[in-house]
Amino acid sequence: MAETVGPNVSPEALRACFPGAERLCIAYSGGRDSHALLALAVARFRDSGIAVDAVHVNHQLHPDSARWADHCQTVCRAFGVPLEVVTVSVSDPAGYGPEAAARTSRYRAFETTLSQGAVLAQAHHADDQAETLLMRLMRGAGVHGMTGMPVTRRLGAGWLWRPLLDVSADALTRFAHESDLQWIDDPSNADTRFDRNYVRQTVMPLLRARWPQAVRAAGDTARHLADAASVLDGHLDERLAQTDSQDLLVCAVLRESSRPEALLLLHRWCRRVLGHAPSRDQLERGLDEVVNAHAEAHPCLKIGEFTLRRHRDQLYLIPLERPFDAEHVIEWPVPHGPLHLPDGTLLTSESVMADGLAPQHLSAHWQIRFRQGGESIKLSGRPRAPLKKVLHALGVPPWERASTPLLYIDGELAWVCGVGLDTRFRG
């Protein structure tokens, strides 16, 4: 049976997708499907030159989660496969629901385990794909959403691989029984309050009873739409190439397009920057409330954990602002070595031959402060001007101005990060 189930679980198939791959990591939950994938990988990758290991994510959502992790350790020990157990805390700050929150935590954990070029294999199968399409259909997914789960995609420093997407759940069940595998049945999988469980337990049996080929047809649909999405993305990328930076989108590109194309362009750009796409409603509001807002306005739209903003007729996707104390003062002690700011910014000082800080200021009292209003600076070759106007003239986006580090020397503004040194302090 192992010879006929999941033929894509093989060194040849892995290398065809990921040339040069030397490590295969199995995402092992302890359930039937991932246990079957682990057993297939152990059998087929022996003596292949590709190392096989496993990772188990403990979500801490069930009283028996620690026991399940122990079970996975026992199974992997018997297979002779190294196992890493990653314990996570699931939170849902964006309000997407417990299923999505657990999935986000799980994938973040997977990313931490993947070295450069390593491949993480998941046991998603054909029935999972059909369920995914139905759930996305109910959420109003577009072309890209209805392509379902991809066979491969980037994941952190490595890759994600789903070699069982053309294998039915029934085939995996038969293989698991015939191989005498012992797996964990998570009782939460029977709880139909969760969308996927409802689709699996209630909707799919009805569809298969009426249309026995439903699972296979869903997979065919996903592949057809994946081909269409690939062609569409090629066209959209050509249009987006008119933008100077992949992180920015020129609003004129959207205004020159028909509304349907503008929505698709905005969708494609968001997917490239965020890794996921906003809802249709968010895309519509993005066009109406941000792109087409009054020229003097400073519009913004919350999209998950980001905000869509417009500045100088360019769109930005900015992480949600963290609480910021503009009155915070940070001492920079002598000898003024590298200084880490709370937001992760690293400030350094170094010797230069000319146009640097005058030597007499090197042993002075240094502080990092932030804008309070009323600051001014005189840059080389320019008259003294309010810092607010200088930042505006240099194109610094409004949301970055408040958190721009300011270096004060003996209580006087000497330097502005990204702007320059006040002429009074030059050597």
C-alpha positions as a Markdown table, in Angstrom:
| # | Residue | x | y | z |
|---|---|---|---|---|
| 1 | Met | 0.0 | 0.0 | 0.0 |
| 2 | Ala | 2.9 | 2.4 | 0.8 |
| 3 | Glu | 4.0 | 2.1 | -2.9 |
| 4 | Thr | 0.6 | 3.4 | -4.2 |
| 5 | Val | -0.3 | 6.1 | -1.6 |
| 6 | Gly | 1.1 | 9.5 | -2.2 |
| 7 | Pro | 3.6 | 8.8 | -4.9 |
| 8 | Asn | 4.7 | 12.4 | -4.7 |
| 9 | Val | 6.2 | 11.7 | -1.3 |
| 10 | Ser | 9.6 | 10.8 | -2.8 |
| 11 | Pro | 13.1 | 12.2 | -3.1 |
| 12 | Glu | 12.6 | 12.6 | -6.8 |
| 13 | Ala | 9.4 | 14.7 | -6.4 |
| 14 | Leu | 11.1 | 16.8 | -3.7 |
| 15 | Arg | 14.1 | 17.6 | -5.8 |
| 16 | Ala | 11.9 | 18.4 | -8.8 |
| 17 | Cys | 10.2 | 21.1 | -6.7 |
| 18 | Phe | 13.2 | 22.2 | -4.7 |
| 19 | Pro | 16.6 | 21.4 | -6.4 |
| 20 | Gly | 19.3 | 21.1 | -4.0 |
| 21 | Ala | 17.1 | 20.4 | -1.0 |
| 22 | Glu | 18.9 | 18.6 | 1.8 |
| 23 | Arg | 16.5 | 18.6 | 4.6 |
| 24 | Leu | 12.8 | 17.6 | 4.9 |
| 25 | Cys | 10.9 | 18.6 | 8.0 |
| 26 | Ile | 7.5 | 16.9 | 8.6 |
| 27 | Ala | 4.8 | 19.1 | 10.3 |
| 28 | Tyr | 3.7 | 16.4 | 12.8 |
| 29 | Ser | 0.6 | 17.0 | 14.8 |
| 30 | Gly | 0.2 | 13.4 | 16.0 |
| 31 | Gly | -3.0 | 13.0 | 14.0 |
| 32 | Arg | -3.7 | 10.4 | 11.3 |
| 33 | Asp | -2.7 | 12.4 | 8.2 |
| 34 | Ser | 0.6 | 13.8 | 9.5 |
| 35 | His | 1.5 | 10.3 | 11.0 |
| 36 | Ala | 0.9 | 8.8 | 7.5 |
| 37 | Leu | 3.1 | 11.4 | 5.9 |
| 38 | Leu | 5.8 | 10.8 | 8.5 |
| 39 | Ala | 5.7 | 7.1 | 7.9 |
| 40 | Leu | 5.9 | 7.5 | 4.1 |
| 41 | Ala | 8.8 | 10.0 | 4.4 |
| 42 | Val | 10.8 | 7.7 | 6.7 |
| 43 | Ala | 10.3 | 4.7 | 4.3 |
| 44 | Arg | 11.0 | 6.5 | 1.1 |
| 45 | Phe | 13.8 | 9.0 | 2.0 |
| 46 | Arg | 16.0 | 6.4 | 3.7 |
| 47 | Asp | 19.4 | 6.4 | 2.0 |
| 48 | Ser | 18.4 | 9.4 | -0.2 |
| 49 | Gly | 20.9 | 11.8 | 1.2 |
| 50 | Ile | 18.0 | 14.1 | 2.4 |
| 51 | Ala | 17.7 | 14.4 | 6.2 |
| 52 | Val | 14.2 | 13.9 | 7.6 |
| 53 | Asp | 13.1 | 15.4 | 10.9 |
| 54 | Ala | 9.8 | 16.6 | 12.4 |
| 55 | Val | 8.3 | 19.5 | 14.3 |
| 56 | His | 5.3 | 19.5 | 16.6 |
| 57 | Val | 3.5 | 22.7 | 17.6 |
| 58 | Asn | 1.9 | 22.6 | 21.1 |
| 59 | His | -0.9 | 25.2 | 21.0 |
| 60 | Gln | -1.7 | 24.7 | 24.7 |
| 61 | Leu | -5.4 | 24.8 | 23.8 |
| 62 | His | -6.3 | 21.4 | 25.2 |
| 63 | Pro | -5.7 | 19.8 | 28.6 |
| 64 | Asp | -4.0 | 16.8 | 26.9 |
| 65 | Ser | -1.7 | 18.9 | 24.7 |
| 66 | Ala | 1.4 | 18.0 | 26.7 |
| 67 | Arg | 0.5 | 14.3 | 26.5 |
| 68 | Trp | 0.1 | 14.7 | 22.7 |
| 69 | Ala | 3.6 | 16.2 | 22.5 |
| 70 | Asp | 4.9 | 13.2 | 24.5 |
| 71 | His | 3.2 | 10.8 | 22.1 |
| 72 | Cys | 4.8 | 12.6 | 19.1 |
| 73 | Gln | 8.2 | 12.2 | 20.8 |
| 74 | Thr | 7.6 | 8.5 | 21.3 |
| 75 | Val | 6.6 | 7.9 | 17.7 |
| 76 | Cys | 9.5 | 9.9 | 16.3 |
| 77 | Arg | 12.0 | 8.1 | 18.6 |
| 78 | Ala | 10.7 | 4.8 | 17.2 |
| 79 | Phe | 11.1 | 6.0 | 13.7 |
| 80 | Gly | 14.6 | 7.4 | 14.5 |
| 81 | Val | 13.5 | 10.9 | 13.5 |
| 82 | Pro | 14.6 | 14.0 | 15.5 |
| 83 | Leu | 11.6 | 16.0 | 16.7 |
| 84 | Glu | 11.4 | 19.6 | 17.8 |
| 85 | Val | 8.4 | 20.6 | 20.0 |
| 86 | Val | 7.5 | 24.3 | 19.8 |
| 87 | Thr | 5.2 | 25.6 | 22.4 |
| 88 | Val | 3.2 | 28.7 | 21.5 |
| 89 | Ser | 0.6 | 31.0 | 23.1 |
| 90 | Val | -2.4 | 31.6 | 20.8 |
| 91 | Ser | -3.8 | 35.2 | 20.8 |
| 92 | Asp | -6.2 | 36.9 | 18.4 |
| 93 | Pro | -5.5 | 40.7 | 18.5 |
| 94 | Ala | -6.9 | 41.2 | 15.0 |
| 95 | Gly | -10.2 | 39.4 | 15.9 |
| 96 | Tyr | -10.0 | 36.8 | 13.1 |
| 97 | Gly | -11.3 | 33.9 | 15.3 |
| 98 | Pro | -9.7 | 31.0 | 17.2 |
| 99 | Glu | -9.1 | 28.9 | 14.1 |
| 100 | Ala | -7.2 | 31.6 | 12.3 |
| 101 | Ala | -5.3 | 32.7 | 15.4 |
| 102 | Ala | -4.1 | 29.1 | 16.0 |
| 103 | Arg | -3.1 | 28.8 | 12.3 |
| 104 | Thr | -1.1 | 32.0 | 12.5 |
| 105 | Ser | 0.7 | 30.9 | 15.6 |
| 106 | Arg | 1.4 | 27.5 | 14.1 |
| 107 | Tyr | 3.0 | 29.0 | 10.9 |
| 108 | Arg | 5.1 | 31.4 | 12.8 |
| 109 | Ala | 6.4 | 28.5 | 14.8 |
| 110 | Phe | 7.1 | 26.6 | 11.6 |
| 111 | Glu | 9.1 | 29.5 | 10.3 |
| 112 | Thr | 11.4 | 29.5 | 13.3 |
| 113 | Thr | 12.4 | 25.9 | 12.7 |
| 114 | Leu | 13.3 | 26.3 | 9.0 |
| 115 | Ser | 16.9 | 27.0 | 8.0 |
| 116 | Gln | 17.8 | 28.4 | 4.6 |
| 117 | Gly | 16.4 | 26.1 | 1.8 |
| 118 | Ala | 14.8 | 23.6 | 4.2 |
| 119 | Val | 11.4 | 22.2 | 3.2 |
| 120 | Leu | 8.5 | 21.8 | 5.6 |
| 121 | Ala | 6.0 | 19.1 | 4.4 |
| 122 | Gln | 2.4 | 19.2 | 5.5 |
| 123 | Ala | -0.2 | 16.4 | 5.2 |
| 124 | His | -3.0 | 18.4 | 3.7 |
| 125 | His | -4.9 | 16.1 | 1.3 |
| 126 | Ala | -7.6 | 16.3 | -1.4 |
| 127 | Asp | -10.5 | 16.5 | 1.0 |
| 128 | Asp | -8.8 | 19.3 | 2.9 |
| 129 | Gln | -8.5 | 21.2 | -0.4 |
| 130 | Ala | -12.2 | 20.8 | -1.1 |
| 131 | Glu | -13.1 | 22.0 | 2.3 |
| 132 | Thr | -10.9 | 25.0 | 1.9 |
| 133 | Leu | -12.5 | 26.0 | -1.4 |
| 134 | Leu | -16.0 | 25.7 | 0.2 |
| 135 | Met | -15.0 | 27.9 | 3.1 |
| 136 | Arg | -13.4 | 30.5 | 0.9 |
| 137 | Leu | -16.4 | 30.5 | -1.4 |
| 138 | Met | -18.6 | 31.3 | 1.7 |
| 139 | Arg | -16.2 | 34.2 | 2.5 |
| 140 | Gly | -16.5 | 35.6 | -1.0 |
| 141 | Ala | -13.0 | 34.8 | -2.2 |
| 142 | Gly | -11.8 | 36.0 | -5.6 |
| 143 | Val | -9.8 | 34.2 | -8.2 |
| 144 | His | -6.7 | 33.9 | -6.1 |
| 145 | Gly | -8.5 | 32.7 | -3.0 |
| 146 | Met | -10.3 | 30.0 | -5.0 |
| 147 | Thr | -7.0 | 28.5 | -6.2 |
| 148 | Gly | -7.0 | 26.8 | -2.8 |
| 149 | Met | -3.9 | 25.7 | -1.0 |
| 150 | Pro | -0.8 | 25.7 | -3.2 |
| 151 | Val | 1.5 | 22.7 | -3.5 |
| 152 | Thr | 4.5 | 24.8 | -2.7 |
| 153 | Arg | 5.2 | 28.3 | -1.4 |
| 154 | Arg | 7.9 | 30.2 | 0.5 |
| 155 | Leu | 7.8 | 29.9 | 4.3 |
| 156 | Gly | 10.3 | 31.9 | 6.2 |
| 157 | Ala | 13.9 | 31.0 | 5.1 |
| 158 | Gly | 12.6 | 27.8 | 3.6 |
| 159 | Trp | 9.7 | 26.3 | 1.7 |
| 160 | Leu | 6.3 | 24.7 | 2.3 |
| 161 | Trp | 5.4 | 21.5 | 0.5 |
| 162 | Arg | 2.0 | 19.7 | 0.3 |
| 163 | Pro | 2.7 | 16.5 | -1.5 |
| 164 | Leu | -0.6 | 14.8 | -0.6 |
| 165 | Leu | -3.1 | 17.3 | -2.2 |
| 166 | Asp | -4.1 | 14.7 | -4.8 |
| 167 | Val | -4.6 | 11.9 | -2.2 |
| 168 | Ser | -8.1 | 11.3 | -0.7 |
| 169 | Ala | -8.7 | 11.1 | 3.0 |
| 170 | Asp | -10.1 | 7.6 | 2.5 |
| 171 | Ala | -6.8 | 6.5 | 0.9 |
| 172 | Leu | -4.8 | 7.9 | 3.8 |
| 173 | Thr | -7.1 | 6.2 | 6.3 |
| 174 | Arg | -6.7 | 2.8 | 4.6 |
| 175 | Phe | -2.9 | 3.3 | 4.6 |
| 176 | Ala | -2.9 | 4.2 | 8.3 |
| 177 | His | -4.9 | 1.2 | 9.3 |
| 178 | Glu | -2.9 | -1.2 | 7.1 |
| 179 | Ser | 0.3 | 0.2 | 8.5 |
| 180 | Asp | -1.0 | -0.2 | 12.1 |
| 181 | Leu | -0.3 | 3.4 | 12.8 |
| 182 | Gln | -1.3 | 4.8 | 16.2 |
| 183 | Trp | -2.5 | 8.3 | 16.1 |
| 184 | Ile | -4.2 | 11.0 | 18.2 |
| 185 | Asp | -7.8 | 11.9 | 17.7 |
| 186 | Asp | -8.2 | 15.5 | 18.8 |
| 187 | Pro | -11.8 | 15.7 | 20.2 |
| 188 | Ser | -12.1 | 19.3 | 19.1 |
| 189 | Asn | -12.2 | 18.0 | 15.5 |
| 190 | Ala | -15.7 | 16.9 | 16.1 |
| 191 | Asp | -16.9 | 20.3 | 17.3 |
| 192 | Thr | -19.0 | 21.7 | 14.5 |
| 193 | Arg | -18.9 | 25.2 | 16.0 |
| 194 | Phe | -15.7 | 25.6 | 14.1 |
| 195 | Asp | -16.2 | 26.3 | 10.4 |
| 196 | Arg | -13.9 | 23.6 | 9.0 |
| 197 | Asn | -15.4 | 20.9 | 11.2 |
| 198 | Tyr | -18.9 | 21.9 | 10.2 |
| 199 | Val | -17.9 | 21.7 | 6.5 |
| 200 | Arg | -16.2 | 18.3 | 7.1 |
| 201 | Gln | -18.8 | 16.7 | 9.3 |
| 202 | Thr | -22.0 | 18.1 | 7.8 |
| 203 | Val | -21.5 | 19.7 | 4.3 |
| 204 | Met | -19.1 | 17.3 | 2.6 |
| 205 | Pro | -21.0 | 14.1 | 3.3 |
| 206 | Leu | -24.1 | 15.6 | 1.6 |
| 207 | Leu | -22.1 | 16.8 | -1.4 |
| 208 | Arg | -20.4 | 13.4 | -1.8 |
| 209 | Ala | -23.7 | 11.6 | -1.5 |
| 210 | Arg | -25.1 | 13.6 | -4.4 |
| 211 | Trp | -21.9 | 14.1 | -6.4 |
| 212 | Pro | -19.4 | 11.3 | -5.6 |
| 213 | Gln | -16.7 | 13.1 | -7.6 |
| 214 | Ala | -17.1 | 16.3 | -5.6 |
| 215 | Val | -13.6 | 16.2 | -4.0 |
| 216 | Arg | -11.8 | 15.5 | -7.3 |
| 217 | Ala | -13.9 | 18.2 | -9.1 |
| 218 | Ala | -12.9 | 20.7 | -6.4 |
| 219 | Gly | -9.2 | 19.9 | -6.9 |
| 220 | Asp | -9.7 | 20.4 | -10.7 |
| 221 | Thr | -11.3 | 23.7 | -10.1 |
| 222 | Ala | -8.5 | 24.9 | -7.9 |
| 223 | Arg | -5.9 | 23.9 | -10.6 |
| 224 | His | -7.8 | 25.7 | -13.4 |
| 225 | Leu | -8.1 | 28.9 | -11.3 |
| 226 | Ala | -4.4 | 28.6 | -10.3 |
| 227 | Asp | -3.5 | 28.7 | -14.0 |
| 228 | Ala | -5.8 | 31.7 | -14.6 |
| 229 | Ala | -4.4 | 33.5 | -11.5 |
| 230 | Ser | -0.9 | 33.0 | -12.8 |
| 231 | Val | -1.7 | 34.6 | -16.1 |
| 232 | Leu | -3.5 | 37.5 | -14.4 |
| 233 | Asp | -0.6 | 38.1 | -12.0 |
| 234 | Gly | 1.7 | 38.4 | -15.0 |
| 235 | His | -0.4 | 41.2 | -16.5 |
| 236 | Leu | -0.8 | 43.0 | -13.1 |
| 237 | Asp | 2.9 | 42.8 | -12.4 |
| 238 | Glu | 3.7 | 44.5 | -15.7 |
| 239 | Arg | 1.4 | 47.4 | -14.7 |
| 240 | Leu | 2.8 | 47.6 | -11.2 |
| 241 | Ala | 6.3 | 47.8 | -12.7 |
| 242 | Gln | 5.5 | 51.5 | -13.3 |
| 243 | Thr | 5.9 | 52.0 | -9.6 |
| 244 | Asp | 9.3 | 52.9 | -8.4 |
| 245 | Ser | 9.3 | 50.6 | -5.4 |
| 246 | Gln | 7.5 | 47.3 | -4.6 |
| 247 | Asp | 6.7 | 48.8 | -1.2 |
| 248 | Leu | 4.9 | 51.8 | -2.7 |
| 249 | Leu | 2.1 | 52.1 | -5.2 |
| 250 | Val | 1.7 | 55.2 | -7.3 |
| 251 | Cys | -2.0 | 56.3 | -7.1 |
| 252 | Ala | -1.9 | 57.4 | -10.8 |
| 253 | Val | -1.5 | 53.8 | -11.9 |
| 254 | Leu | -4.9 | 53.0 | -10.2 |
| 255 | Arg | -6.6 | 56.2 | -11.5 |
| 256 | Glu | -5.6 | 55.4 | -15.0 |
| 257 | Ser | -7.2 | 52.0 | -14.8 |
| 258 | Ser | -10.8 | 50.9 | -15.0 |
| 259 | Arg | -12.3 | 50.2 | -11.6 |
| 260 | Pro | -12.2 | 46.4 | -11.9 |
| 261 | Glu | -8.5 | 46.6 | -12.9 |
| 262 | Ala | -7.7 | 49.1 | -10.2 |
| 263 | Leu | -9.2 | 46.7 | -7.6 |
| 264 | Leu | -7.1 | 43.8 | -9.0 |
| 265 | Leu | -4.0 | 46.0 | -9.0 |
| 266 | Leu | -4.6 | 47.0 | -5.4 |
| 267 | His | -5.3 | 43.4 | -4.5 |
| 268 | Arg | -2.0 | 42.2 | -6.1 |
| 269 | Trp | 0.1 | 44.9 | -4.5 |
| 270 | Cys | -1.3 | 44.2 | -1.0 |
| 271 | Arg | -0.6 | 40.5 | -1.5 |
| 272 | Arg | 3.0 | 41.2 | -2.5 |
| 273 | Val | 3.6 | 43.5 | 0.5 |
| 274 | Leu | 1.5 | 41.8 | 3.2 |
| 275 | Gly | 1.5 | 38.2 | 2.0 |
| 276 | His | -2.3 | 38.1 | 2.0 |
| 277 | Ala | -5.1 | 40.1 | 0.4 |
| 278 | Pro | -7.7 | 42.4 | 2.0 |
| 279 | Ser | -11.4 | 41.7 | 1.7 |
| 280 | Arg | -13.4 | 43.1 | -1.3 |
| 281 | Asp | -14.9 | 45.7 | 1.0 |
| 282 | Gln | -11.5 | 46.9 | 2.1 |
| 283 | Leu | -10.3 | 47.1 | -1.5 |
| 284 | Glu | -13.3 | 49.1 | -2.4 |
| 285 | Arg | -12.8 | 51.4 | 0.6 |
| 286 | Gly | -9.1 | 51.7 | -0.2 |
| 287 | Leu | -10.0 | 53.1 | -3.7 |
| 288 | Asp | -12.8 | 55.4 | -2.5 |
| 289 | Glu | -11.5 | 56.6 | 0.9 |
| 290 | Val | -7.7 | 56.6 | 0.4 |
| 291 | Val | -6.7 | 56.7 | -3.3 |
| 292 | Asn | -9.5 | 59.1 | -4.4 |
| 293 | Ala | -9.6 | 61.2 | -1.2 |
| 294 | His | -9.2 | 65.0 | -1.4 |
| 295 | Ala | -5.7 | 66.0 | -2.4 |
| 296 | Glu | -5.0 | 67.8 | 0.9 |
| 297 | Ala | -6.3 | 64.9 | 3.0 |
| 298 | His | -4.2 | 62.4 | 5.0 |
| 299 | Pro | -6.5 | 59.3 | 4.6 |
| 300 | Cys | -5.8 | 56.0 | 6.2 |
| 301 | Leu | -7.7 | 52.7 | 6.3 |
| 302 | Lys | -7.1 | 49.8 | 8.8 |
| 303 | Ile | -6.4 | 46.5 | 7.1 |
| 304 | Gly | -5.8 | 43.8 | 9.7 |
| 305 | Glu | -2.6 | 44.7 | 11.5 |
| 306 | Phe | -1.7 | 47.4 | 9.0 |
| 307 | Thr | -3.0 | 50.7 | 7.8 |
| 308 | Leu | -3.2 | 51.8 | 4.2 |
| 309 | Arg | -2.0 | 55.4 | 3.9 |
| 310 | Arg | -1.4 | 57.9 | 1.1 |
| 311 | His | 1.4 | 60.5 | 1.0 |
| 312 | Arg | 2.4 | 62.5 | -2.0 |
| 313 | Asp | 0.1 | 60.5 | -4.1 |
| 314 | Gln | 1.7 | 57.2 | -3.2 |
| 315 | Leu | 0.2 | 54.4 | -1.2 |
| 316 | Tyr | 2.0 | 52.8 | 1.8 |
| 317 | Leu | 1.1 | 49.8 | 4.0 |
| 318 | Ile | 2.2 | 50.6 | 7.5 |
| 319 | Pro | 2.2 | 48.4 | 10.6 |
| 320 | Leu | -0.3 | 49.6 | 13.1 |
| 321 | Glu | 1.3 | 52.2 | 15.4 |
| 322 | Arg | 2.4 | 51.0 | 18.7 |
| 323 | Pro | 1.9 | 53.2 | 21.8 |
| 324 | Phe | 4.5 | 55.9 | 21.5 |
| 325 | Asp | 5.7 | 58.3 | 24.2 |
| 326 | Ala | 6.9 | 61.5 | 22.5 |
| 327 | Glu | 8.3 | 62.8 | 25.8 |
| 328 | His | 10.6 | 59.8 | 26.2 |
| 329 | Val | 14.2 | 60.8 | 26.6 |
| 330 | Ile | 17.0 | 58.3 | 26.0 |
| 331 | Glu | 20.5 | 58.9 | 27.4 |
| 332 | Trp | 23.4 | 58.1 | 25.0 |
| 333 | Pro | 26.4 | 57.7 | 27.3 |
| 334 | Val | 30.0 | 58.4 | 26.5 |
| 335 | Pro | 31.7 | 56.9 | 24.5 |
| 336 | His | 28.5 | 57.0 | 22.4 |
| 337 | Gly | 28.6 | 53.4 | 21.2 |
| 338 | Pro | 25.7 | 51.6 | 19.4 |
| 339 | Leu | 22.3 | 52.6 | 20.8 |
| 340 | His | 19.2 | 50.5 | 20.4 |
| 341 | Leu | 16.0 | 52.4 | 20.5 |
| 342 | Pro | 12.7 | 50.9 | 21.8 |
| 343 | Asp | 11.3 | 50.5 | 18.2 |
| 344 | Gly | 14.3 | 48.5 | 17.1 |
| 345 | Thr | 16.2 | 51.3 | 15.5 |
| 346 | Leu | 20.0 | 51.1 | 15.9 |
| 347 | Leu | 21.9 | 54.3 | 16.1 |
| 348 | Thr | 25.7 | 54.3 | 15.7 |
| 349 | Ser | 28.4 | 57.0 | 15.5 |
| 350 | Glu | 31.6 | 56.7 | 13.5 |
| 351 | Ser | 34.6 | 58.8 | 12.6 |
| 352 | Val | 34.6 | 60.8 | 9.3 |
| 353 | Met | 37.2 | 62.9 | 7.6 |
| 354 | Ala | 35.1 | 66.0 | 7.1 |
| 355 | Asp | 31.6 | 67.5 | 7.7 |
| 356 | Gly | 31.1 | 65.5 | 10.8 |
| 357 | Leu | 30.5 | 66.5 | 14.4 |
| 358 | Ala | 33.2 | 68.9 | 15.9 |
| 359 | Pro | 35.5 | 67.1 | 18.2 |
| 360 | Gln | 34.6 | 69.2 | 21.3 |
| 361 | His | 31.1 | 67.7 | 21.2 |
| 362 | Leu | 32.2 | 64.1 | 21.3 |
| 363 | Ser | 32.5 | 64.0 | 25.1 |
| 364 | Ala | 29.4 | 66.1 | 25.7 |
| 365 | His | 26.0 | 65.1 | 27.1 |
| 366 | Trp | 24.0 | 63.3 | 24.4 |
| 367 | Gln | 20.3 | 62.5 | 24.5 |
| 368 | Ile | 17.8 | 61.1 | 22.0 |
| 369 | Arg | 14.5 | 62.9 | 22.1 |
| 370 | Phe | 11.5 | 63.2 | 19.9 |
| 371 | Arg | 9.5 | 66.0 | 18.4 |
| 372 | Gln | 7.5 | 68.2 | 20.8 |
| 373 | Gly | 6.9 | 71.0 | 18.3 |
| 374 | Gly | 8.7 | 74.3 | 17.8 |
| 375 | Glu | 12.1 | 72.7 | 16.9 |
| 376 | Ser | 14.3 | 74.3 | 14.2 |
| 377 | Ile | 17.5 | 73.3 | 12.5 |
| 378 | Lys | 20.0 | 74.9 | 10.1 |
| 379 | Leu | 21.3 | 72.6 | 7.5 |
| 380 | Ser | 24.4 | 73.3 | 5.4 |
| 381 | Gly | 23.7 | 75.9 | 2.7 |
| 382 | Arg | 20.2 | 76.6 | 4.0 |
| 383 | Pro | 18.6 | 79.1 | 6.3 |
| 384 | Arg | 17.4 | 78.0 | 9.7 |
| 385 | Ala | 13.9 | 76.6 | 9.4 |
| 386 | Pro | 11.3 | 74.9 | 11.6 |
| 387 | Leu | 11.9 | 71.2 | 11.7 |
| 388 | Lys | 8.3 | 70.5 | 10.8 |
| 389 | Lys | 8.8 | 72.3 | 7.4 |
| 390 | Val | 12.2 | 70.6 | 6.8 |
| 391 | Leu | 10.6 | 67.1 | 7.3 |
| 392 | His | 7.7 | 68.0 | 5.0 |
| 393 | Ala | 10.1 | 69.4 | 2.3 |
| 394 | Leu | 12.2 | 66.2 | 2.4 |
| 395 | Gly | 9.1 | 64.1 | 2.0 |
| 396 | Val | 9.1 | 62.3 | 5.3 |
| 397 | Pro | 5.6 | 60.8 | 5.7 |
| 398 | Pro | 3.6 | 62.4 | 8.5 |
| 399 | Trp | 3.3 | 59.2 | 10.5 |
| 400 | Glu | 7.1 | 58.9 | 10.7 |
| 401 | Arg | 7.8 | 62.5 | 11.8 |
| 402 | Ala | 6.8 | 62.1 | 15.5 |
| 403 | Ser | 9.1 | 59.0 | 16.0 |
| 404 | Thr | 12.1 | 60.5 | 14.1 |
| 405 | Pro | 15.1 | 60.4 | 16.6 |
| 406 | Leu | 16.5 | 63.8 | 17.4 |
| 407 | Leu | 20.0 | 64.0 | 18.9 |
| 408 | Tyr | 20.4 | 66.7 | 21.6 |
| 409 | Ile | 23.9 | 67.7 | 22.7 |
| 410 | Asp | 24.1 | 69.6 | 26.0 |
| 411 | Gly | 20.4 | 70.4 | 25.6 |
| 412 | Glu | 20.5 | 71.7 | 22.0 |
| 413 | Leu | 19.2 | 70.0 | 18.9 |
| 414 | Ala | 22.2 | 68.9 | 16.9 |
| 415 | Trp | 21.2 | 66.2 | 14.5 |
| 416 | Val | 18.0 | 64.7 | 13.0 |
| 417 | Cys | 17.9 | 61.1 | 11.9 |
| 418 | Gly | 17.6 | 61.0 | 8.1 |
| 419 | Val | 17.9 | 64.8 | 7.8 |
| 420 | Gly | 21.4 | 65.9 | 8.9 |
| 421 | Leu | 23.6 | 67.8 | 11.3 |
| 422 | Asp | 22.9 | 71.4 | 12.4 |
| 423 | Thr | 25.7 | 73.6 | 11.1 |
| 424 | Arg | 26.5 | 74.9 | 14.7 |
| 425 | Phe | 27.8 | 71.4 | 15.6 |
| 426 | Arg | 29.9 | 70.8 | 12.5 |
| 427 | Gly | 33.6 | 70.4 | 12.6 |
